[in-house]
């Protein structure tokens, strides 16, 4: 029993270690003191107001949102079609191709970032938003493929076969049977891609054109210049977006499932 | 007729795969090969690149002890981080897997949360804890233990700390997945045959969880050794890792041929670790954690 209490204590400490620093970021975001650090002098929303009034931050925010949305649509389209092929069909070289699809996470992200940057610059493509978008698509693709494949395995092939035997064309079958069944996987893939894109800094620092910032690179720049008090508020907004979004999504999915089930 | 239908069916997976494979080829495979070519070019004094076959970058990278030392330092940091993650992660994963409490799902959900929180935020959060005006210094000063705030940040230890904080969830999740897959009857059988709880753990549970431990270690090591953000945010001037050399060469010095050679070195070293792992254990274990 003492062994078990030791394990429990260790677990509590590990969870504290994982969450205390992040909790402190969120706590200090509401600090009324003018330095944004300890001690807490009171609760205030002043740093959030300053965020909204800071043009650079608002622009970074818009860039991140647009980039994340486009990345998630493109990456999920590529990922869902590829996963369908992987789960639904047998063909030669399947294992090799599966490895190829997740290759972008097997290559260190720095190397991925350098290769793409140098290659597209060699093709005389300037550092621009498209480079950033292509980078985010290739980097998020393996995650989408893994998540969508895992969900797809659970969808029975029989439904599609039934539809086809009742006279539906393959296209009709896809849009009326496969896609509706696939929607949770598509949604999960899109959310995942959006979050990864929205949070990414390693590749983004290489790909971003000068003068363009995403929220993470903006935070990075603010850290390097001087620790500005707004930084905790900006971090908090980011956490809320990337954590609340999937949780709300999961909640809605559960609610829909329980409604259709009952 | 039957053959024709068979042929048609065979084309469909390729149509479905073509967009993703095109993207992988154009944005990953060809660019990576191109970096190899680029590493043999030369950056001239005027800043232009000279196309050709020059070994200068490679001679510099492979013979200068400066690069070798930083590579070894990077691998050392990777190993320390991985070992710490394993030591901290195992008990937590064990607790989540075998706890009888009702809040187990909540613990699992919490474990997933760090994956949704940006790496940069998790890294910079330590400045609020250990910085000159952070929580620890505030506590020490309030308690009167120190008069002046102590500078605890910007050294090797805080780089390792930041990396552990970033990578621990990968470790816990992978160990948890493999612990969860163990048949509880095995442990019970070992106990009924007379082994102590610790013996049962050592002889049954631990060996069966090694695939998860190995998968988590691989992720921690490869991700930890390939980063440049943590040393930039939490390290001092001398704490740069190998990826920082690449960042400096490409972004600061604009010496792209040198940066290419350095990138290939990192790719080969970390790629060798992944291949070695895949030789003995399957990479499939890692995707299990994500699904």
Interface residues (C-beta under 8 A of the other chain):
Chain A: X3 X6 X7 X8 X10 X11 X14 X15 X17 X18 X19 X20 X21 X22 X24 X25 X28 X35 X37 X38 X39 X77 X78 X79 X81 X82 X84 X85 X86 X88 X89 X91 X97 X99 X100 X101 X102 X103 X104 X106 X107 X108 X109 X110 X111 X112 X114 X115 X116 X117 X118 X119 X120 X122 X134 X135 X137 X138 X141 X143 X145 X146 X147 X149 X150 X195 X198 X199 X201 X202 X205 X206 X215 X216 X219 X220 X223 X224 X227 X231 X232 X235 X238 X239 X242 X243 X246
Chain B: X9 X10 X12 X13 X14 X16 X17 X19 X20 X21 X23 X24 X27 X28 X29 X30 X31 X32 X34 X35 X38 X88 X89 X91 X92 X94 X95 X96 X99 X107 X110 X113 X114 X116 X117 X118 X119 X120 X121 X122 X124 X125 X126 X127 X128 X129 X131 X133 X134 X135 X137 X138 X165 X168 X169 X172 X197 X198 X222 X225 X226 X227 X228 X229 X232 X233 X243 X246 X247 X250 X251 X256 X259 X260 X263 X264 X266 X267 X270 X271 X274 X283 X287 X290 X291
